[in-house]
Amino acid sequence: MVRLTTAVVSFALSASALSLPPQVDQPDERARKWVGWKNIKKAFIFGDSYTQTGFDYTQAQPSAANPFGNPTYPGWTSSNGPNWVGYNASTLLTYNLAYGGATVDASLVTPYMPTVKSLKDQVESQFIPGYTGTSSKTTWNGDDSIFAIWIGINDIGNSYWNGPDATDALNTKIFAVISRLVDKIYNAGGRNYVFINVPPLDRTPLIVPQGETAVSLSKADVASWNNKVLDLAKTLKAKNNTNVWVYDSNKSFGEVMDNPASHAESARLKNTTAFCTAYQNGTPAQDTLVASCGVPVNQYFWLNNLHPTSAIHEVVAKGVADLLQAGPNV
């Protein structure tokens, strides 16, 4: 992760949505419980390096004057600029507990370092003590707050090579943990949930050079994971008074890699398959040009072998915002 500073950019609304089967469990009643995106005041966000900004829940809290709390915008990101969380110039107070390298549960999939805060840690050791019960850090309720989870990249990346029989069984255990964690958020009062599925890891510069077997195994594990995201969302929707969204990052990543002009936010991209080693650890500016790389860093889709630059993050941010604007899609 690279610490970066840049000016806040505006947050417009555009979309990429999933086609999901209609729900028959009291859809009208549930729809009436959504107060609308414009009335959401707080966002609690969980995930890994695609989402991390380096927020420390024990330090300065989000406020109208500083909606991200800490650190200085855009924080510690993996995108060489704002990530999808940072494309927000509104007064939405954002509590971003995501941590680079996170897996769901370190006892199931070991992260790259023992100090990494897993999704389980983010919920149980940070969110619950920091933002529920008698905590004085903030007040929130089920109507004015939203909870977003983007996780799975490291769980898959650290296990896909074991093959579908092993990873399907592992994913079942992992999603049982996610379900329990979501239940804890629900029991604390959370009622609005956004899940982002896993992008096509099989198309990353990390996996592609490993050959056809690695690509095939990774693609199968991603598909298994993303099916379980949908199942989790549908199960959660059946709970009383919940609103649920799923954003299909797998689809939007694929669209941009196939055709950068498919989204206005990514139209400037020139290279969607490789990365330049001169850029891989971050650059002084978002448009830094090293002659040997051919084009500036912000015209590469990939900053390094796993992390994309800000363009696709802006696509995701606007897609998620559009889903919220339109109302629950599960």
Sequence and secondary structure as in RCSB ss.txt:
>XXXX:A:sequence
MVRLTTAVVSFALSASALSLPPQVDQPDERARKWVGWKNIKKAFIFGDSYTQTGFDYTQAQPSAANPFGNPTYPG
WTSSNGPNWVGYNASTLLTYNLAYGGATVDASLVTPYMPTVKSLKDQVESQFIPGYTGTSSKTTWNGDDSIFAIW
IGINDIGNSYWNGPDATDALNTKIFAVISRLVDKIYNAGGRNYVFINVPPLDRTPLIVPQGETAVSLSKADVASW
NNKVLDLAKTLKAKNNTNVWVYDSNKSFGEVMDNPASHAESARLKNTTAFCTAYQNGTPAQDTLVASCGVPVNQY
FWLNNLHPTSAIHEVVAKGVADLLQAGPNV
>XXXX:A:secstr
 EEEE                   SSHHHHHHT   GGG  EEEEEESTTT     TTS    SS TT SSSTEE
EESSSS  TTT   SS EEEE   TT  S TTTS  SSTT   HHHIIIIIIHHHHSTT SS    TTTEEEEEE
  HHHHHTTGGG HHHHHHHHHHHHHHHHHHHHHHHHTT  EEEEE    GGGSTTTGGG HHHHHHHHHHHHHH
HHHHHHHHHHHHTSTT EEEEE HHHHHHHHHH GGGSGGGTT  BSS   TTTTT  SSTT   GGGSS GGGB
SBSSSS B HHHHHHHHHHHHHHHHH    
